[in-house]
Amino acid sequence: MRLSGAASQLDPSRRPVWKLPRVLAAGRDGGRYIPVFDFLVRRVIISIVTLVVISLIVFTGVRLIPGDPARVMAGTDADPAGLEEIRQKYGLNDPIVVQYLRWVGLAVRGDLGESIRTRESVVWTVARKLPITIELAGFAVLVALALAIPAGVFSAVRRNTVWDLLANAVSLCGISIPSFWLGIMLILLLAVRLHWLPASGFVPFWQHPLGNLERMVMPAFVLGAGLAAVLMRQTRNSMIEVMSADYIRTAHSKGLAGRVVLFRHAIRNGLIPVVTILGLQMGALMGGAVVTEQIFVVPGFGRLIVEAVFTRDYPLVQGVVLITASSYVLVNLLVDVSYSLLNPRIRIRGATGEP
């Protein structure tokens, strides 16, 4: 106990001071505790700086796309006067710094502009497309968890056996096989030859639940295959480490059945890193949705950004990428904070504080 704390207990005139909990952090001179509030502030500041850098990259990168958006809007037969009028209307003739500051100022207020191609609000366009990709990503996560966790646990329990080698080989194939090739092969097999599932398209769940599920099976499997491979290997490694811990050996020595030890003690602790990896892989899911939605003609968020790039739709590309990056940064922030609070033993490198 610190001297100030002891003095406050001896002096009844001083009111007790409530302190926030602290998170263990690692510095060069060993482990130090920092207040949770300071930790949250640092993570929020890092997230804001990341978003600013991303906005600069997105804004600059979009303007490097070949083509003239004014000509896309006006058509190939537009005269120079019409093109100049469009450029003046959308501020395309202003300096790039002015354009960036205007865009950021509107984005902070929730106005991402309107699409050059459809003349619809970017926010409204994203609101229509994003639920489709969220549904696809949700099914992909379910597929990945259903495949990865049982395979990873079984591989850890049967370590250094034929089943372990087979599971590792399958996971390596899942990481290595490109998603576009896997999607095409599934279409040829399940849709063209066997006629079990529709080849492409999308039906809203509220219109036709069965049709929606039929059209989501193949895209969800393709999108979740790579994630399942990553989670499987992480589950295996984590379970092997947990099963070699002292408390697991103690549980076995007390006569508990192997199944009880596995499901009641080992899995509960072994899946904590898997949850973290799952949160960090959300960005990979969004990136994989771009390819998957193109293959299966799913009108979601990923297909929207591809169409926006091809049509030189500056506001739509900027809005879609900014929303995707913001979601990814937010998910990582929540995972980082929640994992540090739920598991105080975790060490966060680079932080310093008072001992």
C-alpha positions as CSV (number, residue, x, y, z in Angstrom):
1,M,0.0,0.0,0.0
2,R,1.3,3.5,-0.8
3,L,2.0,6.0,1.9
4,S,-0.7,8.3,0.6
5,G,-3.2,5.5,0.9
6,A,-2.1,4.8,4.5
7,A,-2.3,8.5,5.4
8,S,-5.8,8.7,4.1
9,Q,-6.9,5.8,6.3
10,L,-5.3,7.4,9.4
11,D,-6.8,10.9,8.7
12,P,-10.6,10.7,9.0
13,S,-11.0,14.2,7.7
14,R,-9.9,13.1,4.2
15,R,-12.5,11.5,2.0
16,P,-11.7,8.2,0.3
17,V,-10.6,8.5,-3.3
18,W,-12.1,6.0,-5.7
19,K,-9.7,4.8,-8.3
20,L,-10.3,3.1,-11.6
21,P,-9.1,-0.5,-12.2
22,R,-5.7,-0.8,-13.8
23,V,-4.4,-2.9,-16.6
24,L,-1.1,-4.7,-16.6
25,A,1.2,-3.3,-19.2
26,A,4.8,-4.2,-20.2
27,G,7.5,-1.6,-20.5
28,R,11.2,-1.9,-20.9
29,D,11.7,-2.1,-17.2
30,G,9.2,-4.8,-16.6
31,G,5.4,-5.0,-15.9
32,R,3.7,-1.8,-14.9
33,Y,0.0,-1.1,-14.2
34,I,-1.8,1.7,-16.0
35,P,-5.3,2.9,-15.3
36,V,-8.0,1.5,-17.6
37,F,-9.1,5.0,-18.5
38,D,-5.7,6.0,-19.7
39,F,-5.5,2.7,-21.7
40,L,-8.8,3.5,-23.3
41,V,-7.8,7.0,-24.2
42,R,-4.6,5.8,-25.8
43,R,-6.4,3.3,-27.9
44,V,-9.0,5.8,-29.0
45,I,-6.3,8.3,-30.0
46,I,-4.5,5.6,-32.0
47,S,-7.8,4.7,-33.7
48,I,-8.5,8.3,-34.6
49,V,-5.0,8.8,-36.0
50,T,-5.4,5.5,-38.0
51,L,-8.7,6.8,-39.5
52,V,-7.1,10.1,-40.5
53,V,-4.3,8.3,-42.3
54,I,-6.8,5.9,-43.9
55,S,-8.9,8.9,-45.1
56,L,-5.8,10.5,-46.7
57,I,-4.8,7.3,-48.4
58,V,-8.4,6.7,-49.7
59,F,-8.9,10.2,-50.9
60,T,-5.5,10.3,-52.7
61,G,-5.8,6.8,-54.1
62,V,-9.2,7.4,-55.6
63,R,-7.9,10.4,-57.5
64,L,-5.2,8.3,-59.0
65,I,-7.8,6.1,-60.7
66,P,-7.6,6.7,-64.5
67,G,-10.5,8.5,-66.1
68,D,-12.6,11.6,-65.7
69,P,-15.6,11.4,-63.4
70,A,-17.2,14.4,-65.1
71,R,-17.1,12.6,-68.4
72,V,-18.6,9.5,-66.8
73,M,-21.5,11.6,-65.5
74,A,-22.1,13.5,-68.7
75,G,-21.5,10.7,-71.2
76,T,-19.2,10.4,-74.1
77,D,-21.0,13.0,-76.2
78,A,-20.8,15.8,-73.7
79,D,-19.5,19.2,-74.8
80,P,-16.7,21.0,-72.9
81,A,-19.1,23.5,-71.4
82,G,-21.2,20.6,-69.9
83,L,-18.1,19.0,-68.5
84,E,-16.9,22.3,-67.0
85,E,-20.3,22.8,-65.4
86,I,-20.2,19.4,-63.8
87,R,-16.7,20.0,-62.5
88,Q,-17.8,23.3,-60.9
89,K,-20.9,21.7,-59.4
90,Y,-18.9,18.9,-57.6
91,G,-15.8,21.0,-56.9
92,L,-13.5,18.9,-59.1
93,N,-11.6,22.0,-60.1
94,D,-10.7,23.0,-56.5
95,P,-7.2,22.2,-55.1
96,I,-7.0,18.7,-53.7
97,V,-6.4,20.0,-50.2
98,V,-9.7,22.0,-50.3
99,Q,-11.5,18.9,-51.7
100,Y,-10.1,16.8,-48.9
101,L,-11.0,19.2,-46.1
102,R,-14.5,19.7,-47.5
103,W,-15.0,15.9,-47.7
104,V,-13.8,15.3,-44.2
105,G,-15.9,18.1,-42.8
106,L,-19.0,16.6,-44.4
107,A,-18.1,13.0,-43.4
108,V,-17.8,14.0,-39.7
109,R,-21.4,15.2,-39.9
110,G,-22.5,12.0,-41.5
111,D,-22.7,13.3,-45.0
112,L,-20.6,11.2,-47.4
113,G,-22.0,12.9,-50.5
114,E,-24.0,11.4,-53.3
115,S,-23.1,8.9,-55.9
116,I,-22.0,10.3,-59.3
117,R,-23.5,7.4,-61.1
118,T,-26.9,6.9,-59.4
119,R,-27.3,10.4,-57.8
120,E,-28.3,8.6,-54.5
121,S,-26.9,9.4,-51.1
122,V,-23.8,7.3,-50.3
123,V,-25.1,6.7,-46.8
124,W,-28.4,5.4,-48.2
125,T,-26.7,3.2,-50.8
126,V,-24.4,1.7,-48.2
127,A,-27.4,1.1,-45.8
128,R,-29.1,-0.9,-48.6
129,K,-26.0,-3.0,-49.4
130,L,-24.3,-3.5,-46.1
131,P,-27.0,-5.8,-44.5
132,I,-26.4,-8.3,-47.4
133,T,-22.7,-8.5,-46.7
134,I,-23.3,-8.7,-42.9
135,E,-25.6,-11.7,-43.5
136,L,-23.0,-13.3,-45.7
137,A,-20.2,-12.6,-43.2
138,G,-22.4,-14.0,-40.4
139,F,-23.0,-17.3,-42.2
140,A,-19.3,-17.4,-43.1
141,V,-18.3,-17.1,-39.4
142,L,-20.8,-19.9,-38.5
143,V,-19.3,-22.1,-41.1
144,A,-15.8,-21.3,-39.9
145,L,-16.6,-22.0,-36.3
146,A,-18.4,-25.2,-37.1
147,L,-15.4,-26.5,-39.0
148,A,-12.5,-25.0,-37.1
149,I,-13.3,-25.6,-33.4
150,P,-14.1,-29.4,-33.6
151,A,-11.2,-30.0,-36.0
152,G,-8.7,-28.0,-33.9
153,V,-9.7,-29.7,-30.6
154,F,-9.7,-33.1,-32.2
155,S,-6.3,-32.4,-33.7
156,A,-4.9,-31.3,-30.3
157,V,-6.3,-34.3,-28.5
158,R,-4.9,-36.7,-31.2
159,R,-1.6,-34.8,-31.5
160,N,1.1,-36.4,-33.7
161,T,-1.2,-39.0,-35.1
162,V,-2.5,-39.5,-38.6
163,W,-5.7,-37.5,-37.8
164,D,-3.5,-34.6,-36.6
165,L,-1.5,-34.6,-39.9
166,L,-4.7,-34.9,-41.9
167,A,-6.3,-31.9,-40.1
168,N,-3.2,-29.8,-40.6
169,A,-3.0,-30.7,-44.3
170,V,-6.7,-29.7,-44.8
171,S,-6.2,-26.4,-43.0
172,L,-3.1,-25.7,-45.1
173,C,-5.2,-26.3,-48.2
174,G,-7.8,-24.0,-46.9
175,I,-5.3,-21.2,-46.5
176,S,-3.6,-21.8,-49.8
177,I,-6.6,-22.3,-52.2
178,P,-7.7,-19.0,-53.7
179,S,-11.3,-18.2,-52.9
180,F,-12.2,-17.4,-56.6
181,W,-11.0,-20.9,-57.7
182,L,-12.9,-22.6,-54.9
183,G,-16.1,-20.7,-55.7
184,I,-15.9,-21.6,-59.4
185,M,-15.3,-25.3,-58.6
186,L,-18.3,-25.3,-56.2
187,I,-20.5,-23.7,-58.9
188,L,-19.4,-26.3,-61.5
189,L,-20.0,-29.2,-59.1
190,L,-23.1,-28.3,-57.0
191,A,-24.9,-26.1,-59.5
192,V,-24.0,-27.1,-63.0
193,R,-23.5,-30.9,-62.6
194,L,-25.5,-31.9,-59.6
195,H,-28.1,-29.2,-59.7
196,W,-28.3,-29.1,-55.9
197,L,-28.0,-25.3,-55.4
198,P,-28.5,-22.2,-57.5
199,A,-25.4,-21.0,-59.2
200,S,-25.7,-17.3,-58.2
201,G,-28.1,-14.5,-57.3
202,F,-29.6,-13.3,-54.1
203,V,-33.1,-13.4,-52.6
204,P,-33.9,-11.4,-49.4
205,F,-34.6,-13.6,-46.4
206,W,-38.0,-11.9,-45.7
207,Q,-39.2,-12.7,-49.2
208,H,-38.1,-16.3,-49.5
209,P,-36.2,-17.8,-46.5
210,L,-35.4,-21.1,-48.1
211,G,-34.3,-19.5,-51.3
212,N,-32.1,-17.1,-49.3
213,L,-30.4,-20.0,-47.5
214,E,-29.9,-21.9,-50.7
215,R,-28.1,-19.0,-52.4
216,M,-26.0,-18.3,-49.3
217,V,-24.6,-21.8,-48.8
218,M,-21.8,-21.7,-51.4
219,P,-20.7,-18.0,-50.8
220,A,-20.7,-18.6,-47.1
221,F,-18.6,-21.7,-47.4
222,V,-16.1,-20.0,-49.8
223,L,-15.8,-17.0,-47.5
224,G,-15.5,-19.1,-44.4
225,A,-13.1,-21.7,-45.6
226,G,-10.0,-19.5,-45.3
227,L,-11.1,-18.2,-41.9
228,A,-11.8,-21.8,-40.7
229,A,-8.3,-22.8,-41.6
230,V,-6.8,-19.9,-39.6
231,L,-9.0,-20.6,-36.6
232,M,-8.4,-24.3,-36.8
233,R,-4.6,-23.9,-36.5
234,Q,-5.0,-21.3,-33.7
235,T,-7.4,-23.6,-31.8
236,R,-5.0,-26.5,-32.1
237,N,-2.0,-24.6,-30.9
238,S,-4.0,-23.0,-28.0
239,M,-5.4,-26.3,-26.9
240,I,-2.0,-28.0,-26.9
241,E,-0.7,-25.3,-24.7
242,V,-3.6,-25.4,-22.3
243,M,-3.6,-29.2,-22.1
244,S,0.0,-29.2,-20.9
245,A,-0.8,-26.8,-18.1
246,D,-0.4,-27.8,-14.5
247,Y,-4.1,-27.4,-13.6
248,I,-5.1,-29.9,-16.4
249,R,-2.6,-32.4,-15.0
250,T,-4.0,-31.8,-11.6
251,A,-7.5,-32.5,-12.8
252,H,-6.4,-35.7,-14.4
253,S,-4.6,-36.8,-11.2
254,K,-7.8,-36.2,-9.2
255,G,-9.5,-38.9,-11.3
256,L,-11.7,-36.7,-13.5
257,A,-12.7,-38.3,-16.8
258,G,-10.8,-37.0,-19.8
259,R,-14.0,-35.8,-21.4
260,V,-14.9,-33.7,-18.3
261,V,-11.4,-32.2,-18.2
262,L,-11.5,-31.4,-21.9
263,F,-14.9,-29.8,-22.1
264,R,-15.1,-28.2,-18.6
265,H,-11.6,-26.9,-18.2
266,A,-9.4,-27.1,-21.4
267,I,-11.8,-25.8,-24.0
268,R,-13.0,-22.9,-21.9
269,N,-9.5,-21.5,-21.6
270,G,-8.2,-22.6,-24.9
271,L,-10.7,-20.7,-26.9
272,I,-9.9,-17.2,-25.5
273,P,-7.1,-16.5,-28.1
274,V,-9.5,-17.9,-30.8
275,V,-12.0,-15.2,-29.9
276,T,-9.3,-12.5,-30.4
277,I,-8.2,-14.0,-33.7
278,L,-11.9,-14.1,-34.9
279,G,-12.3,-10.4,-34.2
280,L,-9.1,-9.5,-36.0
281,Q,-10.2,-11.5,-39.0
282,M,-13.3,-9.4,-39.6
283,G,-11.3,-7.2,-42.0
284,A,-10.2,-10.3,-44.0
285,L,-13.9,-11.3,-44.2
286,M,-14.8,-7.9,-45.7
287,G,-11.9,-8.1,-48.2
288,G,-12.9,-11.7,-49.1
289,A,-16.5,-10.6,-49.6
290,V,-15.4,-8.4,-52.6
291,V,-14.2,-11.5,-54.5
292,T,-17.0,-13.8,-53.3
293,E,-19.8,-11.4,-54.1
294,Q,-18.4,-10.9,-57.6
295,I,-18.3,-14.7,-58.3
296,F,-21.8,-15.5,-57.0
297,V,-23.4,-12.2,-58.1
298,V,-24.4,-11.2,-54.6
299,P,-25.4,-7.5,-54.6
300,G,-23.6,-6.6,-51.4
301,F,-21.1,-4.3,-50.0
302,G,-18.1,-5.8,-51.8
303,R,-19.7,-5.8,-55.2
304,L,-20.7,-2.2,-54.7
305,I,-17.1,-1.0,-54.3
306,V,-16.0,-2.9,-57.4
307,E,-18.7,-1.3,-59.5
308,A,-17.9,2.1,-58.0
309,V,-14.2,1.8,-58.9
310,F,-15.0,0.8,-62.5
311,T,-17.4,3.7,-62.9
312,R,-15.0,6.3,-61.3
313,D,-17.6,7.1,-58.7
314,Y,-15.4,9.1,-56.3
315,P,-17.9,9.8,-53.5
316,L,-19.1,6.2,-53.4
317,V,-15.6,4.7,-53.4
318,Q,-14.5,7.0,-50.7
319,G,-17.6,6.4,-48.5
320,V,-17.5,2.6,-48.9
321,V,-13.8,2.3,-48.1
322,L,-14.0,4.8,-45.2
323,I,-16.9,2.9,-43.6
324,T,-15.1,-0.4,-44.1
325,A,-12.0,0.9,-42.5
326,S,-13.9,2.5,-39.6
327,S,-15.7,-0.7,-38.9
328,Y,-12.4,-2.7,-38.9
329,V,-10.8,-0.2,-36.6
330,L,-13.8,-0.2,-34.3
331,V,-13.9,-4.0,-34.1
332,N,-10.1,-4.1,-33.3
333,L,-10.6,-1.5,-30.6
334,L,-13.4,-3.4,-29.0
335,V,-11.5,-6.7,-29.1
336,D,-8.4,-5.1,-27.7
337,V,-10.2,-3.4,-24.9
338,S,-12.5,-6.3,-24.0
339,Y,-9.8,-8.9,-24.1
340,S,-7.5,-6.7,-21.9
341,L,-10.3,-6.2,-19.3
342,L,-11.5,-9.8,-19.3
343,N,-8.0,-11.2,-19.0
344,P,-5.9,-8.9,-16.8
345,R,-2.9,-11.2,-17.3
346,I,-2.5,-10.1,-20.9
347,R,0.5,-7.8,-21.4
348,I,0.2,-4.9,-23.8
349,R,3.6,-4.0,-25.1
350,G,4.7,-0.4,-25.3
351,A,2.6,1.0,-22.5
352,T,4.1,2.6,-19.5
353,G,2.7,3.9,-16.3
354,E,3.3,4.3,-12.6
355,P,4.2,1.1,-10.8
